[in-house]
Amino acid sequence: MLFALICKDKPGSLQVRLDTRPEHVAFLEGLNGENKLAFAGPFLDDDGKPNGSLVVVEERNLEAAEALSAADPFARAGLFESVEIRQWNWTFNKPASA
């Protein structure tokens, strides 16, 4: 099942995001290689700078999605003010390969 990880950065934490981004990208690439990543990308503030993340993953249950979220280098670096994890159903415009 799909889970949406809706992550909000702590205020003033852009440098943490930038410093940790290479590890985060490698983590997402690993998930992609395991066919667990549906899609991902940053939320942007009014100036176009990243201030959060939306990551949609395939996992067997909420507990597994929570563990995956906690393993994200951004989470381990303390970037996020909050993380909401919600089961999600991809209804429209789903790619055939997803």
matplotlib code that plots the C-alpha trace (Angstrom):
import matplotlib.pyplot as plt

x = [0.0, 1.1, 1.9, 2.4, 5.1, 4.3, 7.3, 7.6, 11.1, 12.0, 12.2, 15.7, 16.9, 17.7, 21.4, 20.7, 18.7, 21.4, 24.1, 22.2, 20.7, 23.3, 22.6, 18.9, 19.1, 21.1, 18.5, 15.7, 17.7, 18.0, 14.2, 13.7, 16.0, 13.8, 10.7, 9.4, 9.5, 6.5, 7.6, 9.2, 10.0, 10.3, 7.7, 8.7, 8.3, 7.3, 10.9, 11.1, 13.4, 12.6, 10.9, 9.5, 9.1, 6.4, 7.6, 5.2, 6.3, 5.1, 5.2, 3.3, 1.9, 2.0, 4.7, 7.0, 6.3, 7.2, 10.5, 11.3, 10.6, 12.8, 15.7, 15.6, 18.9, 16.8, 14.9, 18.1, 19.6, 16.7, 15.5, 11.8, 9.5, 6.8, 6.1, 2.6, 2.3, -1.0, -2.2, -2.8, -4.6, -3.2, -6.3, -5.6, -2.7, -0.9, 1.9, 1.5, 4.9, 4.0]
y = [0.0, 3.6, 6.0, 9.8, 11.2, 14.9, 16.6, 20.2, 21.6, 23.4, 27.2, 28.4, 24.9, 25.4, 24.8, 21.5, 20.5, 21.5, 19.8, 16.5, 16.5, 14.1, 11.5, 12.0, 11.6, 8.4, 7.1, 7.8, 6.2, 3.1, 3.1, 3.5, 0.5, -1.6, -0.4, 1.3, 4.9, 6.1, 9.8, 12.5, 16.2, 19.3, 21.8, 25.3, 28.6, 31.9, 32.5, 29.1, 27.6, 24.1, 24.0, 20.5, 17.2, 15.0, 11.4, 8.6, 5.1, 1.6, -0.3, -3.2, -1.3, 2.0, 0.7, -0.1, 3.4, 5.0, 3.0, 4.0, 7.7, 7.6, 6.2, 9.1, 11.1, 14.4, 12.9, 11.7, 15.2, 16.7, 18.7, 18.1, 20.1, 17.5, 14.4, 13.2, 9.7, 8.9, 5.9, 7.2, 5.9, 7.0, 7.4, 9.7, 10.0, 7.0, 5.9, 2.4, 1.5, 2.6]
z = [0.0, -0.6, 2.2, 1.8, 4.0, 4.4, 6.0, 7.2, 7.8, 11.0, 10.4, 9.5, 8.6, 4.9, 5.5, 7.2, 4.1, 1.7, 3.7, 4.0, 0.5, -1.0, 1.6, 1.2, -2.6, -2.2, 0.3, -2.2, -5.0, -2.8, -2.3, -6.0, -6.6, -4.2, -6.0, -2.8, -4.1, -6.0, -6.2, -4.1, -4.1, -2.0, -1.0, -1.8, 0.1, -1.5, -2.6, -4.3, -1.6, -0.3, 3.1, 3.3, 1.5, 0.0, -0.4, -1.4, -0.7, -1.1, 2.3, 3.8, 6.8, 8.7, 11.1, 8.1, 6.6, 10.0, 10.1, 6.6, 7.3, 10.5, 8.4, 6.0, 6.4, 6.6, 9.6, 11.2, 10.8, 12.7, 9.7, 10.1, 12.4, 11.7, 9.7, 8.9, 7.4, 5.7, 3.7, 0.2, -2.9, -6.3, -8.4, -11.3, -13.7, -12.3, -14.7, -16.1, -14.5, -11.0]

ax = plt.figure().add_subplot(projection="3d")
ax.plot(x, y, z, "-o")
ax.set_aspect("equal")
plt.show()
